[in-house]
Amino acid sequence: MNLGTRLGDLAISDSGFVFDPYTGASFTVNATGLHLLRALKDGVIDRAGLLAGLDEAFDVDGADAGRDVDDFLGQLRRYELLPRDFELGASEVTP
Amino acid sequence: MSTVAVTGLNATDNPAPGVAVARALKDADPATRVVGLAYDLLDPGNYAPAWFDDVFLVPYPSQGSDVLRSRLTEILDAVRIDAVLPNLDSELPAFVALEGWLHERGVGTFLPTRQQFDLRSKLHLADLGERAGLPVPETVVLSEPAELYTLHEKLSYPLVIKGVFYGAAVCHSLEDALHAYHDVLAKWGAPVLAQRVIRGKEIDVCAVGDGAGGLLGAVPMRKTLLTDKGKGWAGVAVKDPEALAMTERFMDASDWRGPCEVELIRDEDGKTWLLEINPRFPAWCYMTAAAGANLPWLAARAAMGDTIAPERGFTPGTMFVRISIDQIARLDDYEALATTGSLVDRAHRFQGEDR
């Protein structure tokens, strides 16, 4: 599934400051959010890939990590940074 | 070195665009001589020597084009002016009427025609919207207050009561609407307009049309902070392909020549409506220079007869935040303006103030 241009065009800084050039809105994310945003932008849109990346970077795994990923994706959908019908796939796809 | 005259030097909490335009011209070429044409002795731009090399008081637009021409004749005897950029809605008809005379005197302009000016007026905006394929909120023209009593049959509350030039109030009841009607009528005259309220996010586009249906440059902006009058006090340049496409459709339908501000609103369903076309630069136009598309400079060059390539790039994320400062004014500047109506070539008095 294509991520759409909104997430793809986000300006993301190392500090976790994120600017949406389409709406002028800005927000901040913590280190795990930053990691997930970058992974999504890089084309990792399968659950296993996102969880493996989190585990490698932050040494977290299991059900909590899965719920956190779902919550975060929900927030991105709510802010229309991801298409409303976006679902994580089973494999890695380039956006 | 070119000399550009700029009007609209009032810069209060609801500022005119003149100071921003002058600042953008100085940014593009510090050697540009900027002549301020001011309506009031205390217009803040009069006392900003970094942006205005000369200032001349001019008669209020209500006095008509003959009085303006007479004053401009005196000014042109004192300084050479290569182009003039008028920045107020109310003065544009007089400058448009004097365009031929200005050109004879060597003063370039880049203005809409009178027909274009009228086409985008609030009275004709619905027709323009239809012609350009741009949705405009339903509008009713009111010629007498009695029409308010049956207005709910055409528009439901809340609705906006608007003046034909300025002023707007959201009304939730007939009582509100009657009060707003008389208030707007007293301030701005007839007719008064009633318009459906669209709730959503406003997008404003600062744009310059080439006069042949094309767009020379445009920067969309979202306000991020409003004053109590609803005016933008902070904003950010945004990437908005739909707003730019709507601006292009306006240019194509009107052959607009010169600067303008296209006011749009995107409702909760994602539909974008045309609210208004202001026939001059917005007060926030300096941000276009900061964003890499100096639209005042582009308009000034076009007015001076340069061939202009469209300038379509800009940097989204460029922000502005206004500031109110107590600008120190020199008594001798005030005296010169009060006694002679002019402040000529004060560059020699300018000693390194910050731009």
Interface residues (C-beta under 8 A of the other chain):
Chain A: D9 A11 F19 P21 Y22 T23 G24
Chain B: K201 M221 R222 T224 G235 V236 A237 V238 K239 D240 P316 G317
